[in-house]
Amino acid sequence: MAEITLDADFEPDFDVIVVGGGCAGCVAAYTLAEAGKAVLVVERGNYSGAKNMTGGRIYTHSLAQVFPDYLDAPLQRKVAHERISLMAPDSNFTVDFTSRELTEQGQESWTVLRAPFDQWLAEKAEEAGAEIIPGIAVEDLLISNGKVVGISAAGEEMTAKMVILADGVNSLLTQKAGLTTKPAPAINEVAVGAKETIQLDPETIESRFLCNPGEGASWLFAGSLTNGAIGGAFIYTNEDTVSVGIVATMSEVIKQDIPVYQMLENFKNRPEIAPVIRGGKLVEYSGHVVPEGGLKMMPELVGNGVIVAGDAAMMCMNLGYTVRGMDLAIAAGQIAGKAAAQALDAGDTSKAGLQCYKTMLDDSFVMRDMKQYQNFPEFLEECPRMFNEYPEMIRDIMNPMFIVDGKPRQSMKKMAMGPVKKVGIMKIAKDAMKGIKAL
């Protein structure tokens, strides 16, 4: 941290400096600008979204709270199919859920590409009066009398009454602000992801994924595809592309002989996947680190002259059947903007003056959901059978159900009990109880 001395008549350059131009940062800046505050966003990418990656899908409820015109955003397809697959090396068990309620406005989700979406958010912030400087990495925080009063970037110092950190999962600034003692998240608290964006014409996407025009599918996978590592894969249908990716916990990847990009290649070549992307053109390849540890890896959210939001605050939630981050970041960004404006109006941006941010977050779905599912990452660590034995058990139950070969048929109970006993009834019962408790 860079310690500076401020004169008694010091006038800061801005009311608030926001570090990071992603979902949380842009929404915080928009909210502050709407409140009449002078706000600067510093984004290390050449444009908002340049450094961000998502699967991805956004649950739009929090976006609608900030922007009533959210349907004008560059959303891709409304998700009408929720597919979940459990894969063994030679089989795939899939559930495909559809419901009219999935697509009702106010509770629907959309597939999204971060680059155009984040640029739309940045434009909204600029239209409201925020200033955005892209292409600059913030190197340090300015401190005066123990309080954050600005940033140091590209050899220049910029001052503010307070700073909002929304600079992503690899935020070194949270440590410099004294909000965490960890130099970086532990390798079992983050996952590494690889994604390909593959171009297909809209009609082909709709035909292959059984979707109506304008609608799409979210397809999540778990099992052997990560080579026994904690993780999974995804396919999201965009307007004229599909996003295909794989994510695995970093600690597990380090133990594997196979890197994540090879896991992705193997996944794409599986007989269940290859036909739905056949003939597509690769238009983008990206990689990203994803927070996986949940509430237990969250830093302090409030400091003297500083608050944290979005991935920098580890606001991400992977439950296997839903993967969330953007709705949490957008809500946290709006709350951060409101809390900062309230503290500025009160003339107190100290740690005590900014506690309203923590109070508002605790009262919101963000922290309530994070607390509700705080034990789920631990459950996955303690249940490796989810990624090997259980997919194989399901395969061994389903095969005799559907194979008719002239041999006398067994009862359904006998078909199921053999594979179940092979894994162990007590093991299954214990895992089920742990899973129910974690959820």
Summary of the structure (lengths in Angstrom):
residues: 439
radius of gyration: 23.5
end to end distance: 40.1
largest distance: 92.3
contacts: 1523
relative contact order: 0.15
helix: 38%
strand: 27%
